[in-house]
Amino acid sequence: MSLSHVCLDTLRIRDGVTSLDQLLHPGGQSVLPLPMPLPVNTFVMRKQLWDFFENIVFETEGPRMLVITGIGGCGKTQLALKFMRLHESRFTSCFVIDGSSELQIRADTIRHVRSLGIEHSQKSFDECLRYLTQSSLNGQRVILYDNVDDPNIDLFSLLPEGDGCIILITSRNRSLGELAPDAHLELDVMSMDEAVELLLLSPNRPTMPTETATKEASAIAETLGCLPIALQQARSYMFQTSSSLSAYLQRLVDNRDKLLAQLLKNQRNMRYLSTYAAFEASFSKLSQRDQDFFCLLSFFHWSRIPLDLISLAAKHTFLFTEISTFHTETDLRLEMRF
């Protein structure tokens, strides 16, 4: 799909906008659903949190809403995705909505409902909410509003009412827990046992790790503050580079010392130092060309990176291409970077 098609598709599903296609096809046109993100394959069960999750969703009567809050990278989204995947057969549909802005929530809601059938392809946002409010004969729907971090979003006005849907919300904004005080799951870092299990989780390792490996994994977990996203990065680095636990720990300590030196000037939040160290350990191993490429990707929205554009650039081996054009009497030479 070209970039122009992506832009046109975005315009087509905007709330309050009627496209030319809709006017030409008043009976409706099919809309492709947004794919549900896959959970990580190294998910570590956190039993107490999981039991609370299942109890709210399956044991509570009436409207069900679960709010999961916590610092970035503590596993909020992965917990919700794992639950949705594991119990997918029990629901008539599973939606994941990008909660980064009100506009995106509206667009994703419309897209999901319109994808359910041609009969829904002309629905506005308000009509989509009314539809989701209705109970389905085939079972309940589950909707995940992911990363609703902006405190200025009036989320409650964007949610379907009634018990037709099970609502899951993830956010770094703790105040959202007030939407469901009795179903507010405050997620923190992993326990030491959970962190060690994640670091040692590998099909290539023996079932029972050695005492030395367990101690080294504990040291890494302690250094990383047991933060899931940092632990996952560490595990991925060791797997990709075939590094031992002791070698990675030494590299992690070295990078942490470099970051501590920078902190004297930059005063970066100490709470996230271990995460910066984990990613710096991997980033510094990349070539300068690859580092530049990742810096370029940082300008895109994290959930809407145009993969087709990257594929197109790869076909041209990321070379510089000069395009000659004329503007009035001036010969303009434009340089386009892929």
C-alpha positions as CSV (number, residue, x, y, z in Angstrom):
1,M,0.0,0.0,0.0
2,S,1.5,3.4,-1.0
3,L,1.8,6.3,1.3
4,S,-1.0,8.1,-0.7
5,H,-3.3,5.2,-0.1
6,V,-2.6,5.3,3.6
7,C,-3.5,9.1,3.7
8,L,-6.7,8.5,1.7
9,D,-7.7,5.7,3.9
10,T,-7.2,7.9,7.0
11,L,-9.4,10.6,5.5
12,R,-12.1,8.1,4.6
13,I,-12.7,7.0,8.2
14,R,-12.6,10.4,9.8
15,D,-15.6,11.2,11.9
16,G,-18.0,13.6,10.3
17,V,-16.4,13.3,6.8
18,T,-18.2,11.7,3.9
19,S,-15.8,10.5,1.2
20,L,-16.4,10.4,-2.5
21,D,-16.4,6.6,-2.3
22,Q,-19.3,6.7,0.3
23,L,-21.3,9.0,-2.0
24,L,-20.7,6.7,-5.0
25,H,-21.5,3.6,-3.0
26,P,-24.4,4.6,-0.7
27,G,-25.0,0.9,0.2
28,G,-21.6,0.9,1.8
29,Q,-18.1,-0.5,1.2
30,S,-16.1,-3.0,3.2
31,V,-13.5,-1.7,5.6
32,L,-10.5,-3.7,6.6
33,P,-10.1,-4.2,10.4
34,L,-7.1,-3.0,12.3
35,P,-4.9,-6.0,13.3
36,M,-4.6,-6.8,17.0
37,P,-1.0,-6.5,18.2
38,L,0.7,-9.7,19.2
39,P,1.8,-10.1,22.8
40,V,5.5,-10.9,23.4
41,N,6.4,-14.6,23.3
42,T,8.3,-14.2,26.6
43,F,5.2,-13.4,28.7
44,V,5.8,-14.2,32.4
45,M,2.6,-15.0,34.3
46,R,2.1,-12.7,37.3
47,K,-0.5,-14.7,39.1
48,Q,-1.8,-12.3,41.6
49,L,-2.4,-9.6,38.9
50,W,-3.8,-12.2,36.5
51,D,-6.3,-13.5,39.1
52,F,-7.5,-10.0,39.8
53,F,-7.9,-9.4,36.1
54,E,-10.0,-12.5,35.5
55,N,-12.1,-11.9,38.5
56,I,-13.1,-8.4,37.4
57,V,-13.9,-9.6,33.8
58,F,-15.6,-12.9,34.4
59,E,-17.0,-12.7,38.0
60,T,-18.4,-9.2,38.1
61,E,-22.0,-8.6,37.2
62,G,-23.2,-5.6,35.1
63,P,-20.9,-3.2,33.2
64,R,-17.3,-4.2,33.4
65,M,-14.4,-1.9,33.2
66,L,-10.8,-2.6,34.2
67,V,-8.2,0.2,34.4
68,I,-4.5,-0.7,34.4
69,T,-2.1,2.1,35.4
70,G,1.7,2.2,36.0
71,I,4.9,3.7,34.7
72,G,5.9,3.2,31.1
73,G,7.4,-0.2,30.3
74,C,5.9,-2.0,33.3
75,G,3.8,-4.4,31.1
76,K,0.3,-2.9,31.1
77,T,-0.3,-3.4,27.4
78,Q,1.2,-6.9,27.3
79,L,-0.9,-8.0,30.2
80,A,-4.1,-6.9,28.5
81,L,-3.1,-8.3,25.1
82,K,-2.2,-11.7,26.7
83,F,-5.6,-11.8,28.3
84,M,-7.4,-10.9,25.1
85,R,-5.5,-13.6,23.1
86,L,-5.9,-16.3,25.7
87,H,-9.7,-15.8,26.0
88,E,-10.4,-14.6,22.4
89,S,-12.8,-17.5,21.8
90,R,-15.1,-16.3,24.7
91,F,-15.7,-12.9,23.0
92,T,-17.6,-12.0,19.8
93,S,-14.9,-9.4,18.9
94,C,-11.7,-7.9,20.3
95,F,-10.7,-4.3,19.5
96,V,-7.5,-2.5,20.3
97,I,-7.9,1.3,20.2
98,D,-4.9,3.7,20.2
99,G,-5.7,6.0,23.1
100,S,-3.0,8.6,22.4
101,S,-5.5,11.3,21.4
102,E,-9.3,11.9,21.1
103,L,-9.0,12.1,17.3
104,Q,-7.3,8.7,17.2
105,I,-9.8,7.1,19.6
106,R,-12.7,8.3,17.4
107,A,-10.9,7.1,14.2
108,D,-10.1,3.7,15.5
109,T,-13.6,3.2,17.0
110,I,-15.1,4.0,13.6
111,R,-12.7,1.8,11.8
112,H,-13.4,-1.2,14.0
113,V,-17.2,-0.9,13.8
114,R,-17.2,-0.3,10.1
115,S,-15.0,-3.4,9.6
116,L,-17.8,-5.6,11.1
117,G,-19.8,-5.5,7.9
118,I,-21.0,-3.4,5.0
119,E,-24.1,-2.5,6.9
120,H,-22.0,-0.5,9.3
121,S,-19.8,1.2,6.8
122,Q,-21.7,4.5,6.9
123,K,-21.8,4.9,10.7
124,S,-20.6,8.0,12.4
125,F,-18.8,7.9,15.7
126,D,-21.9,8.5,17.7
127,E,-23.7,5.7,15.8
128,C,-20.7,3.4,16.4
129,L,-21.0,4.1,20.2
130,R,-24.7,3.4,20.2
131,Y,-24.1,0.1,18.3
132,L,-21.4,-0.9,20.8
133,T,-23.7,-0.2,23.7
134,Q,-26.2,-2.8,22.4
135,S,-25.7,-6.4,23.7
136,S,-24.7,-9.0,21.1
137,L,-26.5,-12.3,20.9
138,N,-23.1,-13.9,20.1
139,G,-21.4,-12.8,23.3
140,Q,-19.6,-9.8,24.7
141,R,-17.1,-7.6,23.0
142,V,-13.9,-6.6,24.6
143,I,-12.2,-3.2,23.8
144,L,-8.7,-2.2,24.9
145,Y,-8.1,1.6,25.0
146,D,-4.3,1.5,25.0
147,N,-2.0,4.2,26.3
148,V,-4.6,6.8,27.3
149,D,-1.9,9.0,28.9
150,D,-3.1,12.5,28.0
151,P,-4.9,13.9,31.1
152,N,-6.8,16.3,28.8
153,I,-8.8,13.6,27.1
154,D,-12.3,13.2,28.3
155,L,-12.3,9.5,28.0
156,F,-15.6,8.7,29.6
157,S,-17.5,10.6,26.9
158,L,-15.7,8.4,24.3
159,L,-16.7,5.0,25.8
160,P,-19.8,2.9,25.0
161,E,-22.3,2.7,27.9
162,G,-24.1,-0.4,29.2
163,D,-22.8,-3.9,29.5
164,G,-22.4,-4.7,25.8
165,C,-18.7,-4.3,26.0
166,I,-15.9,-5.1,28.5
167,I,-13.7,-2.1,28.7
168,L,-10.0,-2.4,29.3
169,I,-7.9,0.8,29.7
170,T,-4.1,1.2,30.1
171,S,-2.5,4.4,31.1
172,R,0.4,6.1,32.9
173,N,-2.1,8.5,34.3
174,R,-3.1,7.1,37.7
175,S,-6.1,9.4,38.0
176,L,-7.9,7.3,35.4
177,G,-8.4,4.7,38.1
178,E,-11.2,6.9,39.4
179,L,-13.3,5.6,36.4
180,A,-13.4,2.2,38.1
181,P,-12.1,2.5,41.7
182,D,-12.9,-1.2,42.5
183,A,-11.3,-2.4,39.3
184,H,-8.2,-0.4,39.2
185,L,-5.0,-2.5,38.8
186,E,-1.9,-0.5,39.7
187,L,1.0,-2.3,37.9
188,D,4.5,-1.9,39.3
189,V,7.8,-3.5,38.4
190,M,8.2,-7.3,38.5
191,S,9.2,-9.2,41.6
192,M,12.7,-10.5,41.7
193,D,11.5,-14.1,41.0
194,E,9.5,-12.9,38.0
195,A,12.4,-10.9,36.7
196,V,14.8,-13.8,36.9
197,E,12.3,-16.1,35.2
198,L,12.0,-13.7,32.3
199,L,15.8,-13.3,31.9
200,L,16.3,-17.1,32.0
201,L,13.3,-17.9,29.8
202,S,14.7,-19.6,26.7
203,P,14.1,-22.9,24.8
204,N,17.8,-23.2,24.5
205,R,18.5,-23.2,28.2
206,P,18.2,-26.3,30.5
207,T,14.9,-26.6,32.4
208,M,16.7,-25.9,35.7
209,P,19.2,-23.1,35.5
210,T,22.4,-23.4,37.4
211,E,22.9,-21.5,40.7
212,T,25.5,-19.3,39.0
213,A,23.1,-18.3,36.2
214,T,20.4,-17.6,38.7
215,K,22.7,-15.3,40.7
216,E,23.9,-13.5,37.6
217,A,20.3,-13.0,36.4
218,S,19.4,-11.7,39.8
219,A,22.2,-9.1,39.6
220,I,21.0,-8.0,36.2
221,A,17.4,-7.8,37.4
222,E,18.5,-5.7,40.4
223,T,20.5,-3.4,38.2
224,L,17.6,-2.9,35.8
225,G,15.2,-2.3,38.7
226,C,13.0,-5.3,37.6
227,L,11.4,-3.1,34.9
228,P,9.8,-5.4,32.3
229,I,10.7,-3.4,29.2
230,A,14.4,-3.2,30.3
231,L,14.5,-6.9,31.2
232,Q,13.0,-7.8,27.8
233,Q,15.6,-5.6,26.1
234,A,18.4,-7.3,28.1
235,R,17.1,-10.8,27.2
236,S,16.8,-9.9,23.5
237,Y,20.3,-8.5,23.5
238,M,21.8,-11.6,25.0
239,F,19.9,-13.8,22.6
240,Q,20.9,-11.8,19.5
241,T,24.6,-11.5,20.4
242,S,24.9,-14.9,22.2
243,S,26.3,-13.0,25.2
244,S,26.6,-14.7,28.6
245,L,24.8,-13.3,31.6
246,S,28.1,-12.2,33.2
247,A,29.3,-10.5,29.9
248,Y,26.0,-8.6,29.6
249,L,26.1,-7.6,33.3
250,Q,29.5,-6.1,32.8
251,R,28.4,-4.2,29.7
252,L,25.3,-3.0,31.5
253,V,27.4,-1.7,34.4
254,D,29.8,0.1,32.0
255,N,26.9,1.8,30.2
256,R,25.3,2.8,33.5
257,D,28.5,4.4,34.6
258,K,28.6,6.5,31.4
259,L,25.0,7.6,31.9
260,L,25.7,8.5,35.5
261,A,28.5,10.8,34.3
262,Q,26.0,12.4,31.9
263,L,23.5,12.8,34.7
264,L,25.8,15.3,36.5
265,K,25.1,17.7,33.6
266,N,21.7,16.7,32.3
267,Q,19.9,15.7,35.6
268,R,17.9,12.9,34.0
269,N,15.3,11.1,36.1
270,M,17.2,8.6,38.1
271,R,14.2,6.2,38.2
272,Y,14.7,5.5,34.5
273,L,18.4,5.2,34.5
274,S,18.4,1.4,34.3
275,T,16.2,1.5,31.3
276,Y,18.4,4.0,29.5
277,A,21.4,1.8,30.3
278,A,19.7,-1.3,28.9
279,F,18.9,0.3,25.6
280,E,22.2,2.1,25.4
281,A,24.0,-1.2,25.7
282,S,22.2,-2.4,22.5
283,F,22.2,0.8,20.6
284,S,26.0,1.4,20.9
285,K,26.6,-2.0,19.2
286,L,24.8,-0.8,16.0
287,S,26.7,0.7,13.1
288,Q,26.5,4.4,12.6
289,R,24.2,3.9,9.6
290,D,21.8,1.8,11.6
291,Q,21.8,4.3,14.5
292,D,21.0,7.1,12.0
293,F,18.1,5.0,10.7
294,F,16.6,4.5,14.1
295,C,17.0,8.2,14.8
296,L,15.0,8.8,11.6
297,L,12.2,6.4,12.8
298,S,11.9,8.4,16.0
299,F,10.2,11.1,14.1
300,F,7.2,8.8,13.3
301,H,4.3,8.1,15.7
302,W,5.2,4.9,17.5
303,S,2.1,3.0,16.5
304,R,1.8,4.3,12.9
305,I,5.3,3.8,11.4
306,P,4.8,3.5,7.6
307,L,6.3,0.0,7.0
308,D,5.5,0.2,3.3
309,L,7.7,3.4,3.1
310,I,10.6,1.5,4.7
311,S,10.2,-1.4,2.3
312,L,10.3,1.1,-0.6
313,A,13.4,2.7,0.8
314,A,15.0,-0.8,1.2
315,K,14.5,-1.6,-2.4
316,H,16.6,1.4,-3.2
317,T,19.2,0.3,-0.6
318,F,18.6,3.6,1.3
319,L,20.6,5.5,-1.3
320,F,20.4,9.2,-2.0
321,T,18.4,9.9,-5.2
322,E,18.5,13.2,-7.0
323,I,15.4,14.4,-8.7
324,S,15.7,17.2,-11.2
325,T,12.7,19.5,-11.8
326,F,12.1,23.1,-13.0
327,H,10.2,25.9,-11.3
328,T,9.6,28.9,-13.6
329,E,13.0,30.0,-14.8
330,T,15.0,28.5,-12.0
331,D,16.4,25.0,-12.2
332,L,15.8,23.4,-8.8
333,R,17.6,20.4,-7.7
334,L,15.9,18.6,-4.9
335,E,17.5,15.9,-2.9
336,M,15.2,13.2,-1.7
337,R,16.5,10.9,1.1
338,F,15.1,7.4,1.3
